[in-house]
Amino acid sequence: MQEKDMVNDVLSMINSSLTGYASAIAQTANQQLRQLLQQTRDGDEQFQYKLFQVAEQKGYYQPAQLANPQEIQQIRSYFTQNK
């Protein structure tokens, strides 16, 4: 297996885990467990971002085009109005 494939596989697994953490956190009543899950999620998010940066630098991952200021404002307005 090539490095590119391994990096993309790990990114995919971490992204899946982050979704799982969000679900578990939302359904956990025990505050200590909830805090542990949040800390674990936070660590995985940091690792995911570092690995993403490596993948991007090596050309393994092509991110979506950056949003322009108007698009950002539209999204910001949507979420502000729908709170």
C-alpha positions in Angstrom: 0.0 0.0 0.0 1.4 3.4 -0.9 1.8 6.2 1.6 -0.9 8.3 -0.1 -3.5 5.5 0.3 -2.5 5.0 4.0 -2.8 8.7 4.7 -6.2 8.8 3.0 -7.4 5.7 4.9 -6.4 7.2 8.2 -8.1 10.5 7.4 -11.3 8.6 6.5 -11.2 6.5 9.7 -10.6 9.6 11.9 -13.5 11.4 10.2 -15.7 8.5 10.9 -14.6 8.3 14.5 -15.4 12.0 14.9 -18.9 11.4 13.8 -19.2 8.6 16.3 -17.9 10.8 19.1 -20.5 13.4 18.4 -23.3 10.9 18.6 -21.9 9.3 21.8 -21.4 12.7 23.5 -24.9 13.8 22.6 -26.3 10.7 24.2 -24.2 10.5 27.3 -25.7 11.6 30.6 -22.6 10.7 32.7 -20.6 13.9 33.0 -17.2 12.2 33.5 -17.7 10.0 30.5 -19.0 12.9 28.4 -15.9 14.9 29.3 -13.6 12.0 28.5 -15.3 11.6 25.1 -15.0 15.3 24.4 -11.3 15.3 25.3 -10.7 12.2 23.1 -12.6 13.9 20.2 -10.6 17.1 20.6 -7.3 15.2 20.4 -8.5 13.3 17.3 -9.5 16.6 15.7 -6.1 18.0 16.3 -4.4 14.9 14.9 -6.8 14.9 11.9 -5.9 18.5 11.1 -2.2 17.8 11.3 -2.5 14.8 9.1 -4.7 16.8 6.7 -1.9 19.4 6.5 0.7 16.8 5.6 -1.6 15.2 3.0 -2.3 18.6 1.5 1.4 19.5 1.4 2.3 16.2 -0.3 -0.5 16.6 -2.9 -2.5 13.6 -1.5 -5.5 15.7 -0.8 -7.1 18.5 -2.8 -9.4 20.6 -0.5 -12.5 22.3 -1.9 -12.1 25.8 -3.3 -12.1 28.5 -0.6 -15.4 30.3 -0.1 -15.6 34.0 -1.1 -16.6 36.6 1.5 -20.2 36.8 0.1 -20.7 33.0 0.5 -19.3 33.2 4.1 -21.7 36.0 5.0 -24.6 34.0 3.6 -23.8 31.0 5.7 -23.2 33.2 8.8 -26.6 34.9 8.3 -28.3 31.5 7.8 -27.0 30.1 11.1 -27.5 33.4 13.0 -31.2 33.5 11.9 -31.9 29.9 12.5 -30.6 29.6 16.1 
